[in-house]
Amino acid sequence: MTGLDSATSTPAATAVPGATTARDAPARPRAALALTSAATAVALMTYTAPMVTLPDTAAALHTPLSGQAWLLNGTPLGLAALLLVAGSLADDYGRRRIFLGGTLALGLTTALGALTTSTWQFTLARIAQGAASAAILASSLGLLVAAFPSPHGRLHATGVWGAFVSGGIAVGPLVAGALPSWRIAYGVLGAAAVVVAALGTRGLTESRAPRGGRPDILGALTFGLALVALVAALTLGRDGWLRTPVALLFAAAVLLIALFAAVEHRTRTPMIDLALLRRPRFLASSAGGLFTGVAVIALFSFLPALLQQTLHLSPMRTAWLFLLWSGLSFTVALQVKRLAGRIAPRVQLAVGFALHTVAVLTMLGALASGSWTRLLPGLIIGGAGSGLLNGALPLLAVESVPRERAAMGSGAQQTFRYIGSCAGVALTIALATSSHTLARGADVALLVSAGLAAVGAVSVLVLRERG
């Protein structure tokens, strides 16, 4: 299996895997970068909007504290369940086709979320948004690899794309906090996604790397059910980890993962080539995604709601405060490409995790003190760490697989990222609400996040290519 470093630019008329096929038009690099970055930013804005609107949304939908994990976990659940199959479909049936379908679906499902009246309706809408976002994220890097075949071009494109991941995270809470209600915010974001889809019909060219065979529907089903069982177990664990329903859900998750692995071994066109798990670079990419989700995304998904409930900040003030973290993350991610050739992506990941660990430890006791200024050092340090993670992860994702499987490599890494997010959000909420006060519970959640980030730093350093 040939790595990306050896891939070269190929004329569109040749039948080389990963290049555009003879019936596809030549790639338009600038349009591909602009449109994939814009759609990715909108997807992440939709993902992060509930960070500052969670209390109002929960009140409007009459969601109890124990059920708020589902309000946050709907989108990452849809992402984690379908990123792998979306990546495979994009490679096989056309990255442009999957990208445009996902962007349009994101617009429609986000607008639909604004009309929901109950927790289960909102959760289903968010899962659908996650599925649509999976199509966008998995196909975007595949489109960029086809549009930028040279290593230097890939470096630039993935760096910009990774920065827009951070940019979407930064802008989403601001948009949601600035608008009169969370329902209007979802309507605006839905309209933005539809506009990007319309522009993409003229600005993108098709690329694919067909393998033949049928989509791995059984693999997607077993994997999705395993994630639902895992998230449900972590959510119910708040009321007692040793209860029978929790144990049964954990057991179901393990059995379904085993069944998924068996399905992947037998199918001709698996969602993920399990042989890649023997490649240290692919394992480092997957570990980086997993610990980014469980340690970083999970904590910062629920921390804004904790600030509103403990420090009584408004949604808009909370959004501006978190812009310090997410805005710095965007700036750092945009500059990460300058480190190429000097610092390996996995070392950048390790430094990013280490910075998150330090940042979180500086936040201990901040909520109990009643002063939001205590959070400022941690938000600054954590923003720099998050930027390193978001800048290095996409490049490592496409370098960890052959060029013709770029969308699958992106989907695999991001699947692990949102598996971590699903599990981490449920765990963070369980820890934060398990103590007598939210401030004390938040400190427990902060300590766990710091520990997980430290494990992430060690894991990506250990998983290196052997000579």
NORVENDA-V101066 format. One record per residue. RES is the residue in one small letter. PHI is phi in radians with two decimals (none if undefined). D_LAST is the distance of its C-alpha to the last C-alpha in whole Angstrom. Layout:
<<RES,PHI,D_LAST> <RES,PHI,D_LAST>>
//
This chain:
<<m,none,17> <t,-1.55,16> <g,-1.37,15> <l,-1.16,18> <d,-1.08,16> <s,-1.68,17> <a,-1.24,21> <t,-2.20,24> <s,-1.19,27> <t,-2.28,29> <p,-1.00,33> <a,-1.12,35> <a,-1.42,37> <t,-1.49,34> <a,-1.68,32> <v,-1.69,29> <p,-0.97,27> <g,1.61,27> <a,-1.44,30> <t,-1.18,33> <t,-1.41,35> <a,-1.08,38> <r,-1.52,41> <d,-1.67,39> <a,-1.34,40> <p,-1.04,38> <a,-1.19,36> <r,-1.94,38> <p,-1.00,35> <r,-1.12,37> <a,-1.14,39> <a,-1.08,36> <l,-1.16,35> <a,-1.14,38> <l,-1.29,39> <t,-1.16,36> <s,-1.16,36> <a,-1.12,40> <a,-1.13,39> <t,-1.10,36> <a,-1.07,38> <v,-1.12,41> <a,-1.06,39> <l,-1.27,38> <m,-1.09,42> <t,-1.10,43> <y,-1.07,40> <t,-1.65,41> <a,-0.94,45> <p,-1.17,46> <m,-0.97,44> <v,-1.81,48> <t,-1.81,50> <l,-0.96,49> <p,-1.03,52> <d,-1.18,55> <t,-1.13,53> <a,-1.07,53> <a,-1.16,57> <a,-1.18,58> <l,-1.70,56> <h,1.00,57> <t,-1.57,54> <p,-1.21,54> <l,-0.98,51> <s,-1.18,50> <g,-1.68,49> <q,-1.20,48> <a,-1.07,44> <w,-1.22,45> <l,-1.11,46> <l,-1.46,43> <n,-1.58,41> <g,-1.02,42> <t,-1.14,40> <p,-1.08,37> <l,-1.15,38> <g,-1.10,39> <l,-1.08,35> <a,-1.11,33> <a,-1.24,35> <l,-2.05,35> <l,-1.08,32> <l,-1.15,30> <v,-1.21,33> <a,-1.13,34> <g,-1.10,30> <s,-1.17,31> <l,-1.09,34> <a,-1.11,33> <d,-1.13,31> <d,-1.43,33> <y,-1.99,37> <g,2.09,36> <r,-1.21,35> <r,-1.08,38> <r,-1.05,40> <i,-1.18,38> <f,-1.09,38> <l,-1.15,42> <g,-1.09,43> <g,-1.16,41> <t,-1.16,42> <l,-1.12,46> <a,-1.12,45> <l,-1.09,44> <g,-1.06,47> <l,-1.22,50> <t,-1.26,48> <t,-1.20,48> <a,-1.08,52> <l,-1.11,52> <g,-1.04,51> <a,-1.19,54> <l,-1.73,56> <t,-1.25,55> <t,-2.21,58> <s,-2.52,56> <t,-1.06,53> <w,-1.21,52> <q,-1.14,52> <f,-1.10,50> <t,-1.09,47> <l,-1.11,48> <a,-1.10,48> <r,-1.19,45> <i,-1.09,43> <a,-1.11,44> <q,-1.08,43> <g,-1.13,39> <a,-1.10,39> <a,-1.13,40> <s,-1.10,38> <a,-1.05,35> <a,-1.08,36> <i,-1.18,36> <l,-1.19,33> <a,-1.23,31> <s,-1.44,32> <s,-1.05,32> <l,-1.20,28> <g,-1.08,29> <l,-1.08,32> <l,-1.23,30> <v,-1.12,27> <a,-1.21,30> <a,-1.37,32> <f,-2.17,29> <p,-1.27,26> <s,-1.45,25> <p,-0.98,22> <h,-1.13,24> <g,-1.12,27> <r,-1.06,25> <l,-1.05,24> <h,-1.11,28> <a,-1.15,29> <t,-1.19,27> <g,-1.15,27> <v,-1.14,31> <w,-1.04,31> <g,-1.10,29> <a,-1.15,32> <f,-1.26,35> <v,-1.06,33> <s,-1.13,34> <g,-1.10,37> <g,-1.10,39> <i,-1.07,38> <a,-1.26,40> <v,-1.42,43> <g,-0.91,43> <p,-1.09,45> <l,-1.14,47> <v,-1.09,49> <a,-1.12,49> <g,-1.31,51> <a,-1.40,53> <l,-1.45,55> <p,-1.05,58> <s,-2.66,56> <w,-1.16,53> <r,-1.16,55> <i,-1.13,55> <a,-1.04,52> <y,-1.17,50> <g,-1.10,53> <v,-1.13,52> <l,-1.15,48> <g,-1.09,49> <a,-1.11,51> <a,-1.08,48> <a,-1.13,45> <v,-1.11,48> <v,-1.10,49> <v,-1.10,45> <a,-1.06,45> <a,-1.11,48> <l,-1.14,46> <g,-1.18,43> <t,-1.12,45> <r,-1.85,46> <g,-1.72,43> <l,-1.98,40> <t,-1.98,39> <e,-1.39,38> <s,-2.60,34> <r,-2.82,33> <a,-2.52,30> <p,-1.12,32> <r,-1.84,31> <g,1.46,35> <g,1.64,36> <r,-1.80,37> <p,-1.04,36> <d,-1.46,35> <i,-1.17,38> <l,-1.11,38> <g,-1.09,34> <a,-1.11,36> <l,-1.16,39> <t,-1.16,37> <f,-1.17,34> <g,-1.09,37> <l,-1.14,39> <a,-1.08,37> <l,-1.16,36> <v,-1.04,40> <a,-1.10,40> <l,-1.15,38> <v,-1.13,39> <a,-1.10,43> <a,-1.11,42> <l,-1.18,40> <t,-1.23,44> <l,-1.25,46> <g,-1.10,44> <r,-0.99,46> <d,-1.65,49> <g,2.39,48> <w,-1.34,44> <l,-1.69,46> <r,-1.29,48> <t,-1.03,48> <p,-1.03,47> <v,-1.15,44> <a,-1.10,43> <l,-1.15,44> <l,-1.17,42> <f,-1.09,39> <a,-1.11,39> <a,-1.08,40> <a,-1.08,37> <v,-1.12,35> <l,-1.13,36> <l,-1.20,36> <i,-1.13,32> <a,-1.09,32> <l,-1.12,34> <f,-1.03,32> <a,-1.08,29> <a,-1.12,31> <v,-1.10,33> <e,-1.15,29> <h,-1.21,29> <r,-1.66,32> <t,-1.39,32> <r,-1.29,32> <t,-2.19,31> <p,-1.23,29> <m,-1.03,29> <i,-2.43,26> <d,-1.34,23> <l,-1.14,22> <a,-1.11,19> <l,-1.12,18> <l,-1.18,18> <r,-1.60,15> <r,-1.68,13> <p,-0.97,12> <r,-1.15,13> <f,-1.17,16> <l,-1.12,16> <a,-1.12,16> <s,-1.07,19> <s,-1.18,21> <a,-1.12,21> <g,-1.06,22> <g,-1.13,25> <l,-1.06,26> <f,-1.31,26> <t,-1.09,28> <g,-1.21,30> <v,-1.33,31> <a,-1.74,31> <v,-1.66,32> <i,-1.06,34> <a,-1.04,36> <l,-1.13,37> <f,-1.34,38> <s,-1.33,40> <f,-1.81,42> <l,-1.04,43> <p,-1.03,45> <a,-1.13,47> <l,-1.11,47> <l,-1.10,48> <q,-1.15,51> <q,-1.48,52> <t,-1.78,52> <l,-1.75,53> <h,1.03,55> <l,-1.43,53> <s,-1.32,54> <p,-0.97,52> <m,-1.22,52> <r,-1.12,51> <t,-1.12,48> <a,-1.09,47> <w,-1.13,47> <l,-1.13,46> <f,-1.33,43> <l,-1.11,42> <l,-1.07,41> <w,-1.30,38> <s,-1.27,38> <g,-1.16,39> <l,-1.15,36> <s,-1.05,34> <f,-1.06,35> <t,-1.11,35> <v,-1.15,31> <a,-1.05,30> <l,-1.18,31> <q,-1.69,30> <v,-1.09,26> <k,-1.02,25> <r,-1.23,26> <l,-1.51,23> <a,-1.04,20> <g,1.51,18> <r,-1.86,19> <i,-2.28,18> <a,-1.12,15> <p,-0.96,18> <r,-1.18,16> <v,-1.23,17> <q,-1.06,21> <l,-1.09,21> <a,-1.06,21> <v,-1.14,23> <g,-1.05,25> <f,-1.14,26> <a,-1.11,26> <l,-1.13,29> <h,-1.10,31> <t,-1.03,31> <v,-1.09,33> <a,-1.05,35> <v,-1.14,36> <l,-1.14,37> <t,-1.23,39> <m,-1.50,41> <l,-1.00,42> <g,1.47,46> <a,-1.14,46> <l,-1.21,48> <a,-1.21,50> <s,-1.28,51> <g,1.36,53> <s,-2.15,51> <w,-1.26,49> <t,-1.16,48> <r,-1.10,46> <l,-1.47,43> <l,-1.02,43> <p,-1.02,40> <g,-1.14,38> <l,-1.15,39> <i,-1.19,38> <i,-1.12,34> <g,-1.13,34> <g,-1.10,34> <a,-1.11,32> <g,-1.12,29> <s,-1.12,30> <g,-1.09,30> <l,-1.07,26> <l,-1.11,25> <n,-1.20,28> <g,-1.38,26> <a,-1.50,22> <l,-1.07,23> <p,-1.12,24> <l,-1.14,21> <l,-1.13,18> <a,-1.08,21> <v,-1.36,21> <e,-1.45,17> <s,-1.53,16> <v,-2.36,18> <p,-1.07,19> <r,-0.99,22> <e,-1.23,25> <r,-1.95,24> <a,-1.05,24> <a,-1.14,27> <m,-1.14,26> <g,-1.10,23> <s,-1.09,25> <g,-1.10,28> <a,-1.11,25> <q,-1.11,24> <q,-1.24,28> <t,-1.05,29> <f,-1.09,27> <r,-1.06,28> <y,-1.53,32> <i,-1.06,31> <g,-1.05,31> <s,-1.11,34> <c,-0.99,36> <a,-1.15,35> <g,-1.19,35> <v,-1.10,38> <a,-1.05,40> <l,-1.19,39> <t,-1.06,40> <i,-1.14,43> <a,-1.08,44> <l,-1.23,43> <a,-1.16,45> <t,-1.77,48> <s,-1.54,48> <s,-1.66,49> <h,-1.16,53> <t,-2.22,52> <l,-1.14,49> <a,-1.11,49> <r,-1.22,48> <g,-1.10,46> <a,-1.08,44> <d,-1.12,43> <v,-1.09,41> <a,-1.09,39> <l,-1.11,38> <l,-1.11,37> <v,-1.14,35> <s,-1.07,33> <a,-1.09,32> <g,-1.11,31> <l,-1.15,29> <a,-1.13,27> <a,-1.11,26> <v,-1.11,24> <g,-1.06,23> <a,-1.07,22> <v,-1.15,20> <s,-1.13,18> <v,-1.28,17> <l,-1.34,15> <v,-1.23,14> <l,-1.45,13> <r,-2.15,9> <e,-1.13,7> <r,-1.53,4> <g,-1.34,0>>
//
